[in-house]
Amino acid sequence: MKVVLRNPRREIELTGVKRVGDLFRRLDLVSESYLPIRAGELCTIEDAVDDEDVIELRPVISGG
């Protein structure tokens, strides 16, 4: 699977990841800090993924 990270932009290739939550653990990222997006749709940490997916991880940004 291809993982696209923002700020700074980089792409990582991973295999063998079964769920979005596994992806966060594998990359050592806090899931609450990113929005996982596949094909324009927001995913949950329970959603299944496969090696053909492209997952974009957008950082959660808040302001006021």
PyMOL Python script that loads the backbone (N, CA, C, O; Angstrom):
from pymol import cmd

cmd.read_pdbstr("""\
ATOM      1  N   MET A   1       0.840  -1.171   0.000  1.00  0.00           N
ATOM      2  CA  MET A   1       0.000   0.000   0.000  1.00  0.00           C
ATOM      3  C   MET A   1       0.883   1.232   0.000  1.00  0.00           C
ATOM      4  O   MET A   1       2.004   1.228   0.509  1.00  0.00           O
ATOM      5  N   LYS A   2       0.350   2.266  -0.577  1.00  0.00           N
ATOM      6  CA  LYS A   2       1.061   3.537  -0.547  1.00  0.00           C
ATOM      7  C   LYS A   2       0.414   4.409   0.517  1.00  0.00           C
ATOM      8  O   LYS A   2      -0.809   4.548   0.560  1.00  0.00           O
ATOM      9  N   VAL A   3       1.243   4.995   1.375  1.00  0.00           N
ATOM     10  CA  VAL A   3       0.775   5.913   2.406  1.00  0.00           C
ATOM     11  C   VAL A   3       1.340   7.288   2.070  1.00  0.00           C
ATOM     12  O   VAL A   3       2.553   7.454   1.941  1.00  0.00           O
ATOM     13  N   VAL A   4       0.453   8.269   1.931  1.00  0.00           N
ATOM     14  CA  VAL A   4       0.853   9.638   1.625  1.00  0.00           C
ATOM     15  C   VAL A   4       0.684  10.456   2.896  1.00  0.00           C
ATOM     16  O   VAL A   4      -0.421  10.576   3.425  1.00  0.00           O
ATOM     17  N   LEU A   5       1.774  11.011   3.377  1.00  0.00           N
ATOM     18  CA  LEU A   5       1.761  11.853   4.577  1.00  0.00           C
ATOM     19  C   LEU A   5       1.949  13.304   4.164  1.00  0.00           C
ATOM     20  O   LEU A   5       2.644  13.597   3.192  1.00  0.00           O
ATOM     21  N   ARG A   6       1.334  14.197   4.897  1.00  0.00           N
ATOM     22  CA  ARG A   6       1.431  15.638   4.630  1.00  0.00           C
ATOM     23  C   ARG A   6       2.264  16.306   5.718  1.00  0.00           C
ATOM     24  O   ARG A   6       2.380  15.790   6.830  1.00  0.00           O
ATOM     25  N   ASN A   7       2.825  17.426   5.394  1.00  0.00           N
ATOM     26  CA  ASN A   7       3.568  18.292   6.330  1.00  0.00           C
ATOM     27  C   ASN A   7       4.689  17.590   7.070  1.00  0.00           C
ATOM     28  O   ASN A   7       4.502  17.303   8.252  1.00  0.00           O
ATOM     29  N   PRO A   8       5.798  17.299   6.501  1.00  0.00           N
ATOM     30  CA  PRO A   8       6.139  17.466   5.094  1.00  0.00           C
ATOM     31  C   PRO A   8       5.587  16.315   4.267  1.00  0.00           C
ATOM     32  O   PRO A   8       5.361  15.219   4.779  1.00  0.00           O
ATOM     33  N   ARG A   9       5.374  16.574   2.989  1.00  0.00           N
ATOM     34  CA  ARG A   9       4.826  15.554   2.097  1.00  0.00           C
ATOM     35  C   ARG A   9       5.868  14.474   1.854  1.00  0.00           C
ATOM     36  O   ARG A   9       7.013  14.754   1.499  1.00  0.00           O
ATOM     37  N   ARG A  10       5.441  13.236   2.054  1.00  0.00           N
ATOM     38  CA  ARG A  10       6.288  12.090   1.742  1.00  0.00           C
ATOM     39  C   ARG A  10       5.396  10.885   1.495  1.00  0.00           C
ATOM     40  O   ARG A  10       4.251  10.843   1.946  1.00  0.00           O
ATOM     41  N   GLU A  11       5.927   9.911   0.780  1.00  0.00           N
ATOM     42  CA  GLU A  11       5.184   8.694   0.478  1.00  0.00           C
ATOM     43  C   GLU A  11       5.962   7.499   0.998  1.00  0.00           C
ATOM     44  O   GLU A  11       7.187   7.441   0.888  1.00  0.00           O
ATOM     45  N   ILE A  12       5.235   6.550   1.566  1.00  0.00           N
ATOM     46  CA  ILE A  12       5.838   5.344   2.139  1.00  0.00           C
ATOM     47  C   ILE A  12       5.110   4.146   1.561  1.00  0.00           C
ATOM     48  O   ILE A  12       3.884   4.159   1.456  1.00  0.00           O
ATOM     49  N   GLU A  13       5.842   3.117   1.187  1.00  0.00           N
ATOM     50  CA  GLU A  13       5.257   1.862   0.725  1.00  0.00           C
ATOM     51  C   GLU A  13       5.277   0.859   1.877  1.00  0.00           C
ATOM     52  O   GLU A  13       6.318   0.646   2.499  1.00  0.00           O
ATOM     53  N   LEU A  14       4.123   0.241   2.163  1.00  0.00           N
ATOM     54  CA  LEU A  14       4.013  -0.767   3.209  1.00  0.00           C
ATOM     55  C   LEU A  14       3.278  -1.989   2.668  1.00  0.00           C
ATOM     56  O   LEU A  14       2.463  -1.873   1.754  1.00  0.00           O
ATOM     57  N   THR A  15       3.565  -3.152   3.230  1.00  0.00           N
ATOM     58  CA  THR A  15       2.827  -4.365   2.908  1.00  0.00           C
ATOM     59  C   THR A  15       2.417  -5.053   4.196  1.00  0.00           C
ATOM     60  O   THR A  15       3.012  -4.831   5.250  1.00  0.00           O
ATOM     61  N   GLY A  16       1.399  -5.885   4.102  1.00  0.00           N
ATOM     62  CA  GLY A  16       0.984  -6.699   5.227  1.00  0.00           C
ATOM     63  C   GLY A  16       0.154  -6.008   6.285  1.00  0.00           C
ATOM     64  O   GLY A  16      -0.076  -6.584   7.348  1.00  0.00           O
ATOM     65  N   VAL A  17      -0.303  -4.797   6.033  1.00  0.00           N
ATOM     66  CA  VAL A  17      -1.140  -4.076   6.995  1.00  0.00           C
ATOM     67  C   VAL A  17      -2.589  -4.494   6.749  1.00  0.00           C
ATOM     68  O   VAL A  17      -3.046  -4.488   5.606  1.00  0.00           O
ATOM     69  N   LYS A  18      -3.313  -4.854   7.802  1.00  0.00           N
ATOM     70  CA  LYS A  18      -4.681  -5.371   7.658  1.00  0.00           C
ATOM     71  C   LYS A  18      -5.767  -4.346   7.974  1.00  0.00           C
ATOM     72  O   LYS A  18      -6.845  -4.386   7.382  1.00  0.00           O
ATOM     73  N   ARG A  19      -5.494  -3.431   8.898  1.00  0.00           N
ATOM     74  CA  ARG A  19      -6.477  -2.423   9.302  1.00  0.00           C
ATOM     75  C   ARG A  19      -5.790  -1.058   9.417  1.00  0.00           C
ATOM     76  O   ARG A  19      -4.570  -0.974   9.560  1.00  0.00           O
ATOM     77  N   VAL A  20      -6.588  -0.003   9.354  1.00  0.00           N
ATOM     78  CA  VAL A  20      -6.051   1.351   9.468  1.00  0.00           C
ATOM     79  C   VAL A  20      -5.334   1.524  10.808  1.00  0.00           C
ATOM     80  O   VAL A  20      -4.289   2.173  10.864  1.00  0.00           O
ATOM     81  N   GLY A  21      -5.870   0.962  11.876  1.00  0.00           N
ATOM     82  CA  GLY A  21      -5.220   1.043  13.184  1.00  0.00           C
ATOM     83  C   GLY A  21      -3.830   0.420  13.175  1.00  0.00           C
ATOM     84  O   GLY A  21      -2.916   0.923  13.828  1.00  0.00           O
ATOM     85  N   ASP A  22      -3.669  -0.687  12.428  1.00  0.00           N
ATOM     86  CA  ASP A  22      -2.353  -1.325  12.287  1.00  0.00           C
ATOM     87  C   ASP A  22      -1.373  -0.393  11.579  1.00  0.00           C
ATOM     88  O   ASP A  22      -0.185  -0.358  11.898  1.00  0.00           O
ATOM     89  N   LEU A  23      -1.890   0.355  10.620  1.00  0.00           N
ATOM     90  CA  LEU A  23      -1.062   1.311   9.887  1.00  0.00           C
ATOM     91  C   LEU A  23      -0.480   2.358  10.842  1.00  0.00           C
ATOM     92  O   LEU A  23       0.710   2.664  10.782  1.00  0.00           O
ATOM     93  N   PHE A  24      -1.310   2.895  11.709  1.00  0.00           N
ATOM     94  CA  PHE A  24      -0.824   3.880  12.681  1.00  0.00           C
ATOM     95  C   PHE A  24       0.226   3.284  13.610  1.00  0.00           C
ATOM     96  O   PHE A  24       1.240   3.920  13.895  1.00  0.00           O
ATOM     97  N   ARG A  25      -0.015   2.070  14.080  1.00  0.00           N
ATOM     98  CA  ARG A  25       0.961   1.418  14.964  1.00  0.00           C
ATOM     99  C   ARG A  25       2.273   1.160  14.229  1.00  0.00           C
ATOM    100  O   ARG A  25       3.351   1.367  14.785  1.00  0.00           O
ATOM    101  N   ARG A  26       2.182   0.713  12.995  1.00  0.00           N
ATOM    102  CA  ARG A  26       3.380   0.414  12.205  1.00  0.00           C
ATOM    103  C   ARG A  26       4.227   1.661  11.972  1.00  0.00           C
ATOM    104  O   ARG A  26       5.456   1.592  11.976  1.00  0.00           O
ATOM    105  N   LEU A  27       3.565   2.805  11.767  1.00  0.00           N
ATOM    106  CA  LEU A  27       4.268   4.067  11.532  1.00  0.00           C
ATOM    107  C   LEU A  27       4.568   4.821  12.826  1.00  0.00           C
ATOM    108  O   LEU A  27       5.171   5.893  12.794  1.00  0.00           O
ATOM    109  N   ASP A  28       4.151   4.269  13.957  1.00  0.00           N
ATOM    110  CA  ASP A  28       4.350   4.883  15.270  1.00  0.00           C
ATOM    111  C   ASP A  28       3.751   6.291  15.313  1.00  0.00           C
ATOM    112  O   ASP A  28       4.391   7.246  15.753  1.00  0.00           O
ATOM    113  N   LEU A  29       2.497   6.392  14.841  1.00  0.00           N
ATOM    114  CA  LEU A  29       1.770   7.660  14.824  1.00  0.00           C
ATOM    115  C   LEU A  29       0.557   7.576  15.734  1.00  0.00           C
ATOM    116  O   LEU A  29      -0.031   6.506  15.894  1.00  0.00           O
ATOM    117  N   VAL A  30       0.184   8.689  16.325  1.00  0.00           N
ATOM    118  CA  VAL A  30      -1.014   8.770  17.162  1.00  0.00           C
ATOM    119  C   VAL A  30      -2.222   8.939  16.240  1.00  0.00           C
ATOM    120  O   VAL A  30      -2.311   9.918  15.499  1.00  0.00           O
ATOM    121  N   SER A  31      -3.141   7.988  16.290  1.00  0.00           N
ATOM    122  CA  SER A  31      -4.271   7.998  15.357  1.00  0.00           C
ATOM    123  C   SER A  31      -5.158   9.233  15.507  1.00  0.00           C
ATOM    124  O   SER A  31      -5.769   9.665  14.530  1.00  0.00           O
ATOM    125  N   GLU A  32      -5.244   9.803  16.692  1.00  0.00           N
ATOM    126  CA  GLU A  32      -6.076  10.985  16.903  1.00  0.00           C
ATOM    127  C   GLU A  32      -5.503  12.242  16.257  1.00  0.00           C
ATOM    128  O   GLU A  32      -6.178  13.268  16.190  1.00  0.00           O
ATOM    129  N   SER A  33      -4.264  12.166  15.783  1.00  0.00           N
ATOM    130  CA  SER A  33      -3.603  13.332  15.189  1.00  0.00           C
ATOM    131  C   SER A  33      -3.718  13.383  13.669  1.00  0.00           C
ATOM    132  O   SER A  33      -3.257  14.337  13.043  1.00  0.00           O
ATOM    133  N   TYR A  34      -4.337  12.350  13.067  1.00  0.00           N
ATOM    134  CA  TYR A  34      -4.415  12.270  11.609  1.00  0.00           C
ATOM    135  C   TYR A  34      -5.793  11.821  11.153  1.00  0.00           C
ATOM    136  O   TYR A  34      -6.490  11.091  11.858  1.00  0.00           O
ATOM    137  N   LEU A  35      -6.173  12.268   9.962  1.00  0.00           N
ATOM    138  CA  LEU A  35      -7.387  11.798   9.300  1.00  0.00           C
ATOM    139  C   LEU A  35      -6.972  10.834   8.197  1.00  0.00           C
ATOM    140  O   LEU A  35      -6.328  11.256   7.236  1.00  0.00           O
ATOM    141  N   PRO A  36      -7.319   9.552   8.302  1.00  0.00           N
ATOM    142  CA  PRO A  36      -6.993   8.601   7.246  1.00  0.00           C
ATOM    143  C   PRO A  36      -8.044   8.661   6.138  1.00  0.00           C
ATOM    144  O   PRO A  36      -9.241   8.544   6.402  1.00  0.00           O
ATOM    145  N   ILE A  37      -7.590   8.843   4.903  1.00  0.00           N
ATOM    146  CA  ILE A  37      -8.494   9.007   3.768  1.00  0.00           C
ATOM    147  C   ILE A  37      -8.105   8.014   2.677  1.00  0.00           C
ATOM    148  O   ILE A  37      -6.939   7.914   2.295  1.00  0.00           O
ATOM    149  N   ARG A  38      -9.109   7.279   2.183  1.00  0.00           N
ATOM    150  CA  ARG A  38      -8.908   6.351   1.063  1.00  0.00           C
ATOM    151  C   ARG A  38      -9.935   6.672  -0.005  1.00  0.00           C
ATOM    152  O   ARG A  38     -11.136   6.679   0.267  1.00  0.00           O
ATOM    153  N   ALA A  39      -9.475   6.935  -1.212  1.00  0.00           N
ATOM    154  CA  ALA A  39     -10.356   7.239  -2.353  1.00  0.00           C
ATOM    155  C   ALA A  39     -11.347   8.356  -2.015  1.00  0.00           C
ATOM    156  O   ALA A  39     -12.518   8.292  -2.388  1.00  0.00           O
ATOM    157  N   GLY A  40     -10.864   9.377  -1.307  1.00  0.00           N
ATOM    158  CA  GLY A  40     -11.700  10.521  -0.991  1.00  0.00           C
ATOM    159  C   GLY A  40     -12.660  10.314   0.165  1.00  0.00           C
ATOM    160  O   GLY A  40     -13.434  11.214   0.490  1.00  0.00           O
ATOM    161  N   GLU A  41     -12.626   9.130   0.801  1.00  0.00           N
ATOM    162  CA  GLU A  41     -13.525   8.814   1.912  1.00  0.00           C
ATOM    163  C   GLU A  41     -12.741   8.684   3.212  1.00  0.00           C
ATOM    164  O   GLU A  41     -11.674   8.070   3.248  1.00  0.00           O
ATOM    165  N   LEU A  42     -13.276   9.261   4.266  1.00  0.00           N
ATOM    166  CA  LEU A  42     -12.667   9.158   5.588  1.00  0.00           C
ATOM    167  C   LEU A  42     -12.793   7.728   6.096  1.00  0.00           C
ATOM    168  O   LEU A  42     -13.854   7.116   5.975  1.00  0.00           O
ATOM    169  N   CYS A  43     -11.716   7.193   6.664  1.00  0.00           N
ATOM    170  CA  CYS A  43     -11.699   5.831   7.210  1.00  0.00           C
ATOM    171  C   CYS A  43     -11.688   5.882   8.727  1.00  0.00           C
ATOM    172  O   CYS A  43     -11.371   6.911   9.324  1.00  0.00           O
ATOM    173  N   THR A  44     -12.041   4.750   9.350  1.00  0.00           N
ATOM    174  CA  THR A  44     -11.897   4.591  10.792  1.00  0.00           C
ATOM    175  C   THR A  44     -10.723   3.656  11.041  1.00  0.00           C
ATOM    176  O   THR A  44     -10.240   3.013  10.108  1.00  0.00           O
ATOM    177  N   ILE A  45     -10.256   3.568  12.278  1.00  0.00           N
ATOM    178  CA  ILE A  45      -9.120   2.693  12.577  1.00  0.00           C
ATOM    179  C   ILE A  45      -9.494   1.224  12.452  1.00  0.00           C
ATOM    180  O   ILE A  45      -8.610   0.367  12.415  1.00  0.00           O
ATOM    181  N   GLU A  46     -10.790   0.915  12.385  1.00  0.00           N
ATOM    182  CA  GLU A  46     -11.242  -0.470  12.246  1.00  0.00           C
ATOM    183  C   GLU A  46     -11.384  -0.906  10.787  1.00  0.00           C
ATOM    184  O   GLU A  46     -11.543  -2.097  10.517  1.00  0.00           O
ATOM    185  N   ASP A  47     -11.330   0.030   9.848  1.00  0.00           N
ATOM    186  CA  ASP A  47     -11.509  -0.313   8.433  1.00  0.00           C
ATOM    187  C   ASP A  47     -10.364  -1.193   7.927  1.00  0.00           C
ATOM    188  O   ASP A  47      -9.196  -0.967   8.244  1.00  0.00           O
ATOM    189  N   ALA A  48     -10.727  -2.195   7.138  1.00  0.00           N
ATOM    190  CA  ALA A  48      -9.742  -3.082   6.529  1.00  0.00           C
ATOM    191  C   ALA A  48      -9.058  -2.375   5.361  1.00  0.00           C
ATOM    192  O   ALA A  48      -9.672  -1.566   4.665  1.00  0.00           O
ATOM    193  N   VAL A  49      -7.787  -2.688   5.158  1.00  0.00           N
ATOM    194  CA  VAL A  49      -7.016  -2.156   4.033  1.00  0.00           C
ATOM    195  C   VAL A  49      -6.253  -3.307   3.386  1.00  0.00           C
ATOM    196  O   VAL A  49      -6.066  -4.362   3.994  1.00  0.00           O
ATOM    197  N   ASP A  50      -5.816  -3.094   2.149  1.00  0.00           N
ATOM    198  CA  ASP A  50      -4.986  -4.099   1.509  1.00  0.00           C
ATOM    199  C   ASP A  50      -3.817  -3.441   0.793  1.00  0.00           C
ATOM    200  O   ASP A  50      -3.711  -2.215   0.758  1.00  0.00           O
ATOM    201  N   ASP A  51      -2.954  -4.245   0.232  1.00  0.00           N
ATOM    202  CA  ASP A  51      -1.714  -3.749  -0.361  1.00  0.00           C
ATOM    203  C   ASP A  51      -1.931  -2.854  -1.581  1.00  0.00           C
ATOM    204  O   ASP A  51      -1.011  -2.139  -1.979  1.00  0.00           O
ATOM    205  N   GLU A  52      -3.112  -2.875  -2.182  1.00  0.00           N
ATOM    206  CA  GLU A  52      -3.390  -2.055  -3.366  1.00  0.00           C
ATOM    207  C   GLU A  52      -3.909  -0.661  -3.023  1.00  0.00           C
ATOM    208  O   GLU A  52      -4.018   0.186  -3.909  1.00  0.00           O
ATOM    209  N   ASP A  53      -4.229  -0.409  -1.757  1.00  0.00           N
ATOM    210  CA  ASP A  53      -4.816   0.871  -1.349  1.00  0.00           C
ATOM    211  C   ASP A  53      -3.786   2.004  -1.323  1.00  0.00           C
ATOM    212  O   ASP A  53      -2.589   1.788  -1.134  1.00  0.00           O
ATOM    213  N   VAL A  54      -4.302   3.211  -1.521  1.00  0.00           N
ATOM    214  CA  VAL A  54      -3.537   4.440  -1.283  1.00  0.00           C
ATOM    215  C   VAL A  54      -4.248   5.143  -0.137  1.00  0.00           C
ATOM    216  O   VAL A  54      -5.417   5.511  -0.253  1.00  0.00           O
ATOM    217  N   ILE A  55      -3.537   5.325   0.965  1.00  0.00           N
ATOM    218  CA  ILE A  55      -4.093   5.966   2.152  1.00  0.00           C
ATOM    219  C   ILE A  55      -3.372   7.289   2.359  1.00  0.00           C
ATOM    220  O   ILE A  55      -2.144   7.337   2.441  1.00  0.00           O
ATOM    221  N   GLU A  56      -4.148   8.353   2.441  1.00  0.00           N
ATOM    222  CA  GLU A  56      -3.577   9.659   2.745  1.00  0.00           C
ATOM    223  C   GLU A  56      -3.815   9.948   4.218  1.00  0.00           C
ATOM    224  O   GLU A  56      -4.931   9.790   4.714  1.00  0.00           O
ATOM    225  N   LEU A  57      -2.776  10.370   4.915  1.00  0.00           N
ATOM    226  CA  LEU A  57      -2.896  10.750   6.316  1.00  0.00           C
ATOM    227  C   LEU A  57      -2.732  12.258   6.424  1.00  0.00           C
ATOM    228  O   LEU A  57      -1.631  12.792   6.292  1.00  0.00           O
ATOM    229  N   ARG A  58      -3.850  12.932   6.667  1.00  0.00           N
ATOM    230  CA  ARG A  58      -3.824  14.389   6.812  1.00  0.00           C
ATOM    231  C   ARG A  58      -3.780  14.747   8.288  1.00  0.00           C
ATOM    232  O   ARG A  58      -4.574  14.225   9.071  1.00  0.00           O
ATOM    233  N   PRO A  59      -2.874  15.619   8.679  1.00  0.00           N
ATOM    234  CA  PRO A  59      -2.820  16.009  10.085  1.00  0.00           C
ATOM    235  C   PRO A  59      -4.064  16.794  10.484  1.00  0.00           C
ATOM    236  O   PRO A  59      -4.583  17.595   9.707  1.00  0.00           O
ATOM    237  N   VAL A  60      -4.529  16.555  11.698  1.00  0.00           N
ATOM    238  CA  VAL A  60      -5.651  17.294  12.256  1.00  0.00           C
ATOM    239  C   VAL A  60      -5.128  18.660  12.684  1.00  0.00           C
ATOM    240  O   VAL A  60      -4.155  18.759  13.432  1.00  0.00           O
ATOM    241  N   ILE A  61      -5.785  19.708  12.202  1.00  0.00           N
ATOM    242  CA  ILE A  61      -5.367  21.077  12.511  1.00  0.00           C
ATOM    243  C   ILE A  61      -6.580  21.807  13.075  1.00  0.00           C
ATOM    244  O   ILE A  61      -7.676  21.748  12.516  1.00  0.00           O
ATOM    245  N   SER A  62      -6.366  22.485  14.176  1.00  0.00           N
ATOM    246  CA  SER A  62      -7.446  23.276  14.747  1.00  0.00           C
ATOM    247  C   SER A  62      -6.959  24.705  14.968  1.00  0.00           C
ATOM    248  O   SER A  62      -5.758  24.960  15.057  1.00  0.00           O
ATOM    249  N   GLY A  63      -7.867  25.586  15.049  1.00  0.00           N
ATOM    250  CA  GLY A  63      -7.504  26.977  15.253  1.00  0.00           C
ATOM    251  C   GLY A  63      -8.724  27.780  15.654  1.00  0.00           C
ATOM    252  O   GLY A  63      -9.841  27.268  15.728  1.00  0.00           O
ATOM    253  N   GLY A  64      -8.482  29.022  15.905  1.00  0.00           N
ATOM    254  CA  GLY A  64      -9.633  29.793  16.323  1.00  0.00           C
ATOM    255  C   GLY A  64      -9.517  31.228  16.031  1.00  0.00           C
ATOM    256  O   GLY A  64     -10.430  31.996  16.336  1.00  0.00           O
TER     257      GLY A  64
END
""", "prot")
cmd.dss("prot")
cmd.show_as("cartoon", "prot")
cmd.util.cbc("prot")
cmd.orient("prot")
